[in-house]
């Protein structure tokens, strides 16, 4: 089998007897790979969307069932909740429980975009958050979670968010009835 790829003024030819070659496009052009290299333990964008849809639906336990117990979770920045959480239980008790306690009702999340996954161990999930704090303040934040996957589970997270908004929500609402 002969494969010819043309892009602009350049042309690449590859001759092979392997019928399992796949052609992909990327921002840097085209690449050819063997289909066997695509059988990885990394989820597709559609699968990542399905998993994060549990958060969107308000079903956190079903989402966290896809997060490894020993997840390495880092909340980036210099705000009150930034830091390293060495496992799921620590993240949930020291970070998630704390921010959840300032809301007057559930937080609503929407998936904005998913980048990566498929044949890459890292995927970035951008989430829009909408909530109302106990004092009436709007908490409209954007989260960007860089997630590393292994065998269908999230094993590492680097979370980015508006730390000033988070600090304000905590300072004005934490420990308030």
C-alpha positions as CSV (number, residue, x, y, z in Angstrom):
1,X,0.0,0.0,0.0
2,X,1.3,3.5,-0.8
3,X,0.2,6.6,1.2
4,X,0.8,10.1,-0.1
5,X,0.2,13.1,1.9
6,X,0.3,16.6,0.5
7,X,0.3,19.8,2.5
8,X,1.1,23.1,0.9
9,X,4.3,22.7,-1.2
10,X,5.5,19.6,0.6
11,X,4.6,16.0,-0.1
12,X,5.4,12.9,1.9
13,X,5.1,9.4,0.5
14,X,5.2,6.2,2.5
15,X,5.0,2.7,1.1
16,X,4.1,-0.2,3.3
17,X,2.4,-3.6,3.4
18,X,0.8,-2.7,6.7
19,X,-3.0,-2.1,6.1
20,X,-3.5,-0.9,9.7
21,X,-1.9,2.6,9.2
22,X,-4.0,5.6,10.3
23,X,-3.7,9.1,9.1
24,X,-4.3,12.0,11.5
25,X,-4.2,15.7,11.3
26,X,-2.9,18.0,14.0
27,X,-2.1,21.7,14.2
28,X,1.4,20.9,13.1
29,X,0.3,19.0,10.0
30,X,-0.3,15.3,9.4
31,X,1.1,12.2,10.9
32,X,0.7,8.5,10.2
33,X,0.7,5.9,13.0
34,X,0.0,2.2,13.4
35,X,-3.5,1.4,14.6
36,X,-2.1,-0.8,17.3
37,X,-0.6,2.4,18.9
38,X,-4.1,3.7,19.3
39,X,-5.2,0.9,21.7
40,X,-4.4,2.7,24.9
41,X,-5.9,3.0,28.4
42,X,-6.7,6.7,27.8
43,X,-10.4,7.6,27.5
44,X,-11.9,9.3,24.5
45,X,-13.3,12.8,24.7
46,X,-16.7,11.3,24.6
47,X,-15.9,9.1,27.6
48,X,-14.4,12.0,29.5
49,X,-17.6,14.0,28.8
50,X,-19.7,11.1,30.1
51,X,-17.7,10.9,33.3
52,X,-17.8,14.7,33.9
53,X,-21.5,14.7,33.0
54,X,-22.0,13.2,36.5
55,X,-20.7,16.5,38.0
56,X,-22.9,18.5,35.6
57,X,-25.9,16.5,36.8
58,X,-25.1,17.0,40.4
59,X,-24.1,13.4,41.0
60,X,-20.7,13.9,42.5
61,X,-20.3,10.3,43.9
62,X,-20.6,8.8,40.4
63,X,-18.0,11.2,39.1
64,X,-15.6,10.6,42.0
65,X,-15.9,6.8,41.4
66,X,-13.7,7.5,38.4
67,X,-11.1,9.3,40.5
68,X,-8.4,7.0,42.0
69,X,-8.3,6.9,45.8
70,X,-4.6,7.8,45.6
71,X,-5.1,10.7,43.1
72,X,-2.4,13.3,43.2
73,X,-4.5,16.5,43.3
74,X,-2.9,20.0,43.2
75,X,-5.0,23.1,43.3
76,X,-2.8,25.7,41.7
77,X,-2.4,29.3,42.9
78,X,-1.9,31.3,46.1
79,X,-5.5,31.3,47.4
80,X,-7.0,29.7,50.5
81,X,-7.5,26.3,49.0
82,X,-4.4,26.1,46.8
83,X,-2.0,23.3,47.7
84,X,-1.3,19.7,47.3
85,X,-3.8,17.0,48.3
86,X,-2.2,13.5,48.2
87,X,-5.4,11.6,47.8
88,X,-9.1,11.8,47.1
89,X,-10.2,11.7,50.8
90,X,-7.9,14.6,51.7
91,X,-9.0,16.7,48.7
92,X,-12.7,16.1,49.5
93,X,-12.4,16.8,53.2
94,X,-10.0,19.8,53.1
95,X,-10.9,21.5,49.9
96,X,-14.2,20.4,48.4
97,X,-16.1,20.3,51.7
98,X,-14.8,23.8,52.6
99,X,-15.9,25.5,49.4
100,X,-19.2,23.6,49.2
101,X,-20.1,24.9,52.6
102,X,-20.3,28.6,51.5
103,X,-23.0,28.0,48.9
104,X,-26.7,28.5,49.4
105,X,-27.7,25.5,47.3
106,X,-25.8,23.3,44.8
107,X,-23.2,24.5,42.4
108,X,-24.1,24.1,38.8
109,X,-21.3,23.0,36.5
110,X,-21.2,23.1,32.7
111,X,-18.5,21.6,30.5
112,X,-17.0,24.2,28.2
113,X,-14.3,22.2,26.4
114,X,-12.2,19.1,26.6
115,X,-8.7,19.0,25.1
116,X,-6.6,15.9,24.8
117,X,-7.5,12.4,25.9
118,X,-7.8,9.8,23.1
119,X,-4.1,8.8,22.6
120,X,-2.8,11.2,25.3
121,X,-2.6,10.4,29.0
122,X,-3.5,14.1,29.8
123,X,-6.8,15.8,29.1
124,X,-7.8,19.3,30.1
125,X,-11.5,19.9,31.0
126,X,-12.8,23.4,31.3
127,X,-15.8,23.9,33.5
128,X,-18.0,26.9,34.1
129,X,-19.4,27.1,37.6
130,X,-22.5,28.9,38.8
131,X,-23.6,29.2,42.4
132,X,-25.0,31.6,44.9
133,X,-23.2,32.1,48.2
134,X,-25.0,32.3,51.5
135,X,-24.6,36.1,51.5
136,X,-26.2,36.3,48.0
137,X,-22.9,36.9,46.2
138,X,-22.7,35.3,42.7
139,X,-20.0,32.7,42.4
140,X,-19.4,32.4,38.7
141,X,-16.0,30.8,38.3
142,X,-14.2,29.0,35.6
143,X,-12.2,25.8,36.4
144,X,-9.6,24.3,34.2
145,X,-8.7,20.8,35.3
146,X,-5.6,19.2,33.8
147,X,-6.3,15.5,34.3
148,X,-4.0,12.5,33.9
149,X,-5.6,9.2,33.2
150,X,-4.6,5.6,33.7
151,X,-6.8,2.6,33.0
152,X,-9.9,4.8,32.8
153,X,-9.3,6.5,36.1
154,X,-8.2,10.1,36.9
155,X,-4.8,9.6,38.7
156,X,-3.6,13.2,38.8
157,X,-5.3,16.7,38.7
158,X,-3.9,20.2,38.4
159,X,-6.8,22.5,39.0
160,X,-6.8,26.2,38.0
161,X,-9.5,28.7,39.0
162,X,-10.2,32.3,40.0
163,X,-8.5,32.4,43.4
164,X,-9.6,36.0,44.2
165,X,-13.3,35.0,43.8
166,X,-12.8,31.9,45.8
167,X,-11.1,33.8,48.6
168,X,-13.9,36.3,48.7
169,X,-16.5,33.6,48.8
170,X,-14.8,31.9,51.7
171,X,-14.1,35.1,53.7
172,X,-17.6,36.4,53.4
173,X,-19.5,33.1,53.8
174,X,-17.5,30.5,55.7
175,X,-18.9,29.6,59.0
176,X,-22.0,31.7,58.4
177,X,-25.5,30.3,58.7
